[in-house]
Each structure stands twice: as C-alpha cells, then as structure tokens.
Amino acid sequence: MVEILVSVVVLVIIILVAMASLFLMPEVLSYGANVENVQSLLTSYQSIAEAEGNNFSDLNSLATNTNYYFFASGTSWRFATGQEQVSLNNSNYTRWFSLGSLSFTPARPNNVKQLNLYVNDGNQTYESDLIITKWR
C-alpha cells in the first residue's frame, strides 16, 4: 500500500513539473530570441559607427545629451536627431545613439570619440559603448 502511495505522489510531481515546463518554455525561448535581436541591432549600429567613424567632421557636430539614429543616404550613412523604430523577427525595438563623455588626463584627444549605442525592447534599455579613433 505504501509503494502505491509513493508511486502516485511521484507521478503527480512528474506531471506538475512537465506542465510547468510547458508553460515556461515559450517564455524562455522568447527571452533567448529577444537577446539575439538586441545583440544583432547593437552590432549593426556598431558596424555602421565604426565604418563612418572616420568622418570626424560629422561627429564633431554631435551634441551631448542628444539622441541620434543612423539612416542610409545614397551609398553612405548619415544621422539625424531622434530615435529609430525597428522591427526584427516580429518584435519592435527602438534604437539610437548619443555622444559619450570620455575622461582623459590632461585632456581628451581630438581624434577619439565615444558613442553610446542603445536598444530598447519596450521593457528594458540595453547599452553598448563604442570608442572610435580617427586613423586617417
């Protein structure tokens, strides 16, 4: 009789764990896809910034505490003030960057810029900082 009772309790526990897994699995998979989307959006902005970073005359016009986004213009990239709305894999994101504030002693070299890259998924804002230097 005790063996039957223990077997029933174990079976109930197994069923509860299986049901909990079925309810949690879509949320876990969704979180993984969101992380991949955010990383992809940050990486693409980083690639654009690194490619366009040598155009320091444009970067020198950036104001601190202002949001910017990149947009394609002909065969190059430009930036405008504001934030970009992006849809990726059926999810909506907001993406932008701003001019960071580097601290150097005694002074910040003119050939170094910090860009703060951001992606918001509607719940959380993710940030990646990028240091670019003028090399030509």
C-alpha positions in Angstrom: 0.0 0.0 0.0 2.9 2.4 0.8 4.5 1.7 -2.5 1.4 2.6 -4.4 1.0 5.8 -2.4 4.7 6.8 -3.1 4.2 5.9 -6.8 1.1 8.2 -7.1 2.9 11.1 -5.3 6.0 10.7 -7.7 3.7 10.6 -10.7 1.8 13.7 -9.6 5.2 15.5 -9.1 6.3 14.5 -12.6 3.1 15.7 -14.1 3.3 19.1 -12.3 6.9 19.6 -13.4 6.0 18.7 -17.0 3.1 21.1 -17.0 5.2 23.9 -15.5 7.9 23.3 -18.2 5.2 23.6 -21.0 4.1 26.9 -19.6 7.5 28.4 -19.0 9.3 27.1 -22.2 7.7 29.7 -24.6 8.7 32.5 -22.3 12.3 31.2 -22.1 12.5 30.8 -25.9 11.1 34.3 -26.3 13.7 35.7 -24.0 16.5 34.0 -26.0 15.2 35.4 -29.3 15.0 38.9 -27.7 18.6 38.7 -26.6 19.7 37.7 -30.1 17.6 40.5 -31.6 19.1 43.1 -29.3 22.6 41.9 -29.9 22.0 42.0 -33.6 20.7 45.6 -33.5 23.6 46.8 -31.4 26.1 45.0 -33.6 24.8 46.5 -36.8 24.9 50.0 -35.2 28.4 49.4 -34.0 29.4 48.3 -37.6 27.9 51.5 -39.1 29.6 53.7 -36.4 33.0 52.1 -37.0 32.7 52.5 -40.8 31.5 56.1 -40.6 33.7 57.0 -37.6 36.4 58.3 -39.7 34.2 61.2 -40.9 35.0 63.2 -37.8 33.8 66.4 -39.2 30.2 65.0 -38.9 30.9 63.5 -35.5 32.2 66.9 -34.2 28.8 68.3 -34.9 27.1 66.0 -32.4 25.8 67.5 -29.2 26.0 65.7 -25.9 22.7 64.7 -24.2 21.0 64.3 -27.7 19.7 61.1 -29.3 20.6 60.3 -32.9 19.9 57.5 -35.3 21.6 56.3 -38.5 19.9 56.3 -41.8 21.1 55.3 -45.3 21.7 58.2 -47.7 22.8 57.0 -51.1 25.9 54.9 -50.6 26.7 56.1 -47.1 25.2 56.6 -43.7 24.0 59.8 -42.1 22.5 60.6 -38.8 19.5 62.6 -37.6 18.2 63.6 -34.2 15.7 61.3 -32.5 15.3 57.5 -32.3 14.7 54.8 -34.9 11.8 52.4 -34.7 12.9 48.9 -35.9 11.0 45.7 -36.4 13.0 42.5 -36.3 11.6 38.9 -36.2 8.1 40.2 -35.4 9.3 42.3 -32.4 9.5 46.1 -32.2 12.5 47.9 -30.9 13.7 51.5 -30.6 17.4 52.2 -31.4 19.6 55.3 -31.1 23.0 56.5 -30.1 24.5 59.5 -28.3 27.8 61.1 -27.9 29.6 59.8 -24.8 31.8 61.7 -22.5 35.3 60.4 -22.3 37.6 61.5 -19.5 41.3 61.9 -20.2 44.0 63.5 -18.2 45.1 66.1 -19.0 42.7 66.4 -21.9 40.7 64.4 -24.3 42.4 63.9 -27.7 40.5 65.3 -30.7 40.9 62.0 -32.6 38.9 59.9 -30.0 35.1 59.7 -29.7 32.8 57.7 -27.5 29.4 56.7 -28.9 26.8 55.1 -26.6 24.6 52.7 -28.5 21.1 51.9 -27.2 18.3 49.4 -28.0 15.0 49.4 -26.1 12.7 46.3 -26.4 9.7 48.0 -24.7 10.7 46.8 -21.3 14.4 47.4 -20.9 17.1 49.6 -22.5 20.4 47.9 -23.5 23.6 49.9 -23.9 26.9 49.3 -25.6 29.7 51.8 -25.6 32.0 52.2 -28.6 35.3 54.1 -28.7 36.3 55.1 -32.2 39.5 56.8 -33.2 40.4 58.8 -36.3 43.1 56.9 -38.2 43.4 58.7 -41.5 
